[in-house]
């Protein structure tokens, strides 16, 4: 039975409370400099990372499609389970297992590098008129593509997994990008609501 996400199974699950949402924002904004990451317990990892200075570097359809394509490539290389995701114009959320090769930090480093290189290379090749258009659309060049650090939350229970999936799938609505999760294809919502593959394969997790 699909997980009971708000728009898939009404009445089973609800949006995160406003208080919980605010706590998450505070955690992300005031991440300690000596942040420790905990690997090796076979937990799932809820990963959040943002574009440089929260610029909308993933604002275009092309940029988001490119990210999802590379996400699939990196998943195959490092052999981790992709439980859920959402690609927003200026940040990313992933819910993954620990990889068979490397660590979640390794995965994030390679994923961020590949996305940055491919999108920035495309900008360098584009004619000046296209560069100007891309700037208007929000997919513009900057000195740096990603913020250096990322947030990693260990997900150790089924309840927490559902909570993080709901949070991701509701992000496009809370940011007023769409009126329903089905209208934002750059997330795992369609898998849990309809068992559809979507843009990238989603893996089962107990």
N, C-alpha and C positions, 0 to 999 in steps of 0.2 A: 504493500500500500504506500503511495507517495507520502512523503513527509507533509504534515499538516500546516502548510504555509497559508498565510492569511487569505490570499486570493484563490488558492487551490481548494482548501477545505475550510469554508467559513465556520467560525465558532470553535474551531479546534485550537488555533493559535492566535495570538494577538501581537500587535506591535510592541516593541520594547517601550518601557515606561519612559517618560521625559527625564526622570531623574537618572535612569541608567544611561540614557543617551548622553546626558551632560557629563556623567562620570567618564564615559569613553572619550569624549572630546578633551577633557582635562588630562587624561592619561596620555593622549597623543601629543598634546601641546607641551606638557612638562615632563617629557621623557628624560630620566636621569642620565647624566653623562657616563656613569659607570654601569650602564644597563647590562645585566647578565642574561644570557640566553640558555635555556634548559633543553638539551637534546639527549636522546638515548632512552627515553621512557616510553617510546612508541605512542606519544600523544599526537593528536592533530595539532596543526599550527595555523592560527588566524593571523595572516600577514597583511600589514597596511603600509603602503609607501606612496609618496606624493611626488608630483612633478616639481621641478625646481621653482622655489618661491610660490608654489601653488598656481603656477601659470597653467592655462588650459591647453597644454601641449598635446592632449589626446582628444581635442574637441571635434576633429573631423572623423567621418566614417572611415576613411582610409587609415588613419592612425590607429583607431580602435581595432579595426580588422587586422592590421599588421601585428598589434600586440597579441591578439588571440591566436593568430597563426604561429607566432614565435613561442607562445606559451605551450602550445601543443608539441612543438619541436623539443623544447626544453624538458617537458614532462617525459617524453620518450627517452631522451638521453640520460636523465637522472633517475628514472623509474620511480616516481612518486605517484600517489593517488591524488587526483584533483577532485575534491569533494564539492567545492563551490567557488564562485568568483563573481566579481562585477568590475567592469571597466568604466570609470567615470572620466569626465573631461580633464580633471587635474589630480586624480589619485586612483589607486587600485586596492581592492581587497581580494585576498585569496584564502581559501581554506584547503590545506593540503596535508598529506601524511609526511612522515619523515622519509626522505628519499633512500633508495637502496645504495646510491652512490653519492658521497658527500653529505652535506647538511643543508637545512633550509637556507642558511646564510650563503652557501655556495650557489644554490639554485637562484636566489635573488640576485646575486652578483652577475651571474651569466645572463639571466633574463633581462635585467636592466641594461647591461652592456649591448646585447644583441638588438634590443628595441631601439635604444638610443642611436646606435651606429646605422641601422637601416633607415630610420626616419630622417636622421640628419644627413645621411648620404644622398637621399632623395632630394632634400632641399638644396644641397650644393649643386646638383645636376640640373635643377629646374631653371628655366629662363627667368629673368628679372620680373616680368609681368606676373608669372605664376607665383613667385615669392611674395609679391605684394598681395595677391589674392589669398594666399595661405595665411598671411599675417592677419588679414581681415577675418578669416574663418577661425583663427585661434591656434592653428598648428604652425607656429612660427619658431624660428631658430632662437636659441638662447645659448649663453656660454656653457651652460650645463643643463642636462635634460632632467635628471632626477635629484631629489634631495639625497644626501649621502647615507642617511640612516633610515631604518625601517622599524616598525613596531611589530613585535612577535608575541602573540598571546597563546599560551598552551591551553588547548581545549581537551579536557580530560573526561568529559561526561556527555551522554546523549543530549541532556538538557542544554548544555552549553553549545553543542553543535547546532541544535535547532535555533538557538538564540542568535548565533552568528550568521546562519543562513538567512534568517528573517531580516537581520540588520542589513546584510548585503543587498538582498532583493528589493528592499524598500528604499534604498539610497536614491535611485533615479526619481522616485515620487517625492521624497523629502526635498530634493533639490529642484523640483518643479520642471524636470526634463520631459516627463511623460505623465499621463494620468493613470496608467495601469502598467504593471511589470511586463506584461506581454508585448508592450510597445517598445521595450528596450532589449534588443536581442543580445547585447553584450553582457549577459549574466547567465547564471545556471538556473534561473527561475523556470524556464520551459521544461527542464528535465524533471524537476520535482513536482510541477503542476500537471504536466501532460506526458511525461516520459518521452519527450522528444530530445534528440541528440543536441540540437542547437549548433552553434558555431564551433564548439569543441566538445569532445567526449567527456562526460562526467562519470566518476567512479563511485561505486557503492562503498559504504563504510558501515561497519557494525556499531 
